[in-house]
């Protein structure tokens, strides 16, 4: 499949420049810092409840350690996603290699899907680096594998949504900074939007925001509506990007 060829090209390109390595190292470092914070807070809370066995049983790893950690990682995703996506088309415009890509025997769908899968592959590597901390919990306790899987599913879906939106922004400008600022502002707005409707989980602001569909995933509850939200979000921006690229073919 030609899209996979483009995806491999994009994944390779991410490691040939400094941005990809900086994002990967920075992502892993911040994840380690956040994990240390939540682990220390959990350990201190456990120590305070050591003489209260009934309360200690309620302090499970999923709700009080993994969920806060995934929430912290989500913030890093919102920061890193636009940085990864800003070059996907803007760099092609700047180097004048986009015309060569358009004249190659690939469809617009192959181009858009290939670039998205390449960026998502890099995102998966970044998330894999962060799994070292949660997996180490199996040496100290008995974390629920379902919560781990659900949490990383939520982070992957969030990464895909931010990348798709950032790629769409990149398709409209050859200035990477403009693409970065535009996609980051939109992603940040969607991330904090749910805070304005926290009293009503069914409020439209909560349903529109990223956080409204991540909370359940981060505690191990995989809902069809939450997965559908992210899949539809990604699909919409991939379609919008494809329409933008297709319009450039006819200029």
N, C-alpha and C positions, 0 to 999 in steps of 0.2 A: 504494500500500500504506500502510495507516494507521500501521504501525510506523515507516516512513520519515518520516512527518509528525512523529511523536513524537520521533524521532531528531534531526530538524532543530531542534525546539523545545529539546531538551536541549543540543544543541551551541551554540545561540544563548544559552541561559541560562548556559553555562559562561563566556561572555565578557562577560556583564552584571555579574558580581560580581568581587570582588577575588581570590577563591581561584583561579579559572581562570588569570588573568593571572600571579599569583604562582607557580603551579605551572609554567606555561610558561616564564617567565623563569628561575626557579630550575633547572628541568630543563636548559635550554640552557646556563646558566652552569656548572653542575656538569659537564655533558658536555664543555664546552670545557676545563675544568680537567683532567679525567681524560684527555682526548685529548692535551693538552700533556704530561702526565706520561708516558704510554706512548710518545709520539713522541720525547720527549727520551731516555728509556731505550733505545729502539730505535736512535736516532742514536748514542748513546754506545757501545752494543754493536757497532754497525757500524764505528765508528772503531777500536775495539780489534782488530777482525778484518780490518782493511784489508790487512794484509800476509799474510793467510792466505786465499787465494781459495777453498779447499775448504770451510773453515768458514763463510766469508761466504755461500756459496751455500745453506747450511742455515738461514740467518737470514732466512727469508721473511717477507713482510709479513702473511700470513694468521695464522700460528701465533704470531708474536712481537710483533705490533702490534694487529691487528684483534681477535683472540680476547681478549686482556686488556682491550681497550677495551669490547668487548661485555659482558664479565664485570662491569666497573665500571658500565656502563649498567644492567645487571640489578639492581644494588643500588638505583639511583635509581628504577627501576620499582617495586620493592617498597616504597619510601618514598612515591612519588607516587600509586600506584594507590589505596590506601585513602583518601587525601585527596580524590581525584576522586570516589570511589564513595560517600563517607559522606553526601552530600546527596541522593542520587538519590531515595530515598523518605522519609528523615527530614525533609527540608525540606518535602515535601508534607504530612506529618503535622503539622508545626509550624504551617504557615500555613493548615491546614484546607482545602487545595485538593485533597486526596486524594479526598474524597467527590465532588467535581465530576468528577474524572478517572474514578472508578468508574461514575458515572451517564452518562458520555459514550458514544456508540455505538462503543466499541472493546472488543476482547476482552482478557482477561488476558494472553494471549500477545503481543498487539500492544504492550501497555504494557511488559511486561518486555523484550521484544526491542527495542523502540524506545529505551528508556532505555539498554540495554546498547550498542546501536549508536551512540547519541549520544556516550556516554562513550568508546567505542572510537575514534570519529572524532576526538575531541579528543586521545586518546593517539597516534593516527597523526600528527597535526600536531606533537606534541611530539617524536616520533621523527624526523620529517622535519627538524626543526631541527638535530638532532644529526648528520645526514648530511653536513653541510658539511665537517667534518673528514675523514672517510673518503674523500669524493669528491675532496678536494684532493690525495689521494695519487696520483691519476692524473697530476698535474703533475710528481711527483718519481720515480715508479716505475711498476710494472706490477702493481697488486693484482689478485687474482682476483675478477671480478665475482660469481662463484658464492658465494664466501665472504661478500661483502657482502650478497647477497640472502638467503643462509641465516641469517646473523647477525641481520638485521632481521626475518626470519620468526620466529626464536626469540624476539626481544624482543616482537614483536607478540602472539605466543601467550602469553607470560608476562604481558604487560599485560592481555590478555583474561581470563586465569585469575584474576589479582588483582582485576580490576574485577568479575568475576562473583561472587567470594567477598565482596567488599566490598558489592556491591549486595544480596546476600542478608542480610548483617548489617544493612544500612540498612533493610531491609524489616521488621525485627523491633523497631525502636526509633525514637522521634522525637528522641532525643538523638544528635546527630551525633558528639559526642566518644566516646560509647560505641561507636558503629558504627566509628569510626576506630580506636580502641584494639583492638577485637575483631578486625577484619580485618587490621590491621597485625601483631598478635601471631601470628595464624594464618599469614600470608604469610611472616613472618620465620622461624617455626618450620619451615615447609616448605622454605624456602630454605637453611637451615643443617643440616637433618636429614641430608642426604647426606654431610656431613663425618664422621659417625660410622661410615660404612661405606666409606670411600675405598679400603681395601685390596681390597675385593671389589665390582666394578662391578655384579654381579648380585644383591647383597644387597637385601633388601626395603626397607631404609631408603633406599638409593640410588634404587631404582625409585619409591619414594613421593615423594621430594623433587623440587623443581623443578630443582635443579642437575644431578641425574642424567639429565635429559632435555634439558639445554641445552648441555652440553659439546660434544657432536658437532655440534650446529647452529652453534655459534660458530666451528667450524673448517671449515665447509663440507660436513659430512656430514648430509644430511637423511634420517632414518630414519622409516619408517612408524610404528614403535612410539612414537617421541617425539612425532610430530604427533598420533597417536591419543590419547596420554596427555592432552595439553592440550585437545584437542577434547572428550574425554569429561569432563574436569574442568570445563570451561566449561559443557557441557551439563547436568551434574549440578546445578550451582549455579543455573543459569537455571531448571531444572525445580523446584528447591527454592523459589526465589523466587516462581515462578508459583503454586505450591501455597499459599504464605503469603498472597499477594495474593488468590487465589481464596477462601481461608477468610474473609478480611475482607469479601467481598461478602455473605456469608450471616450476618453478625453483626446 
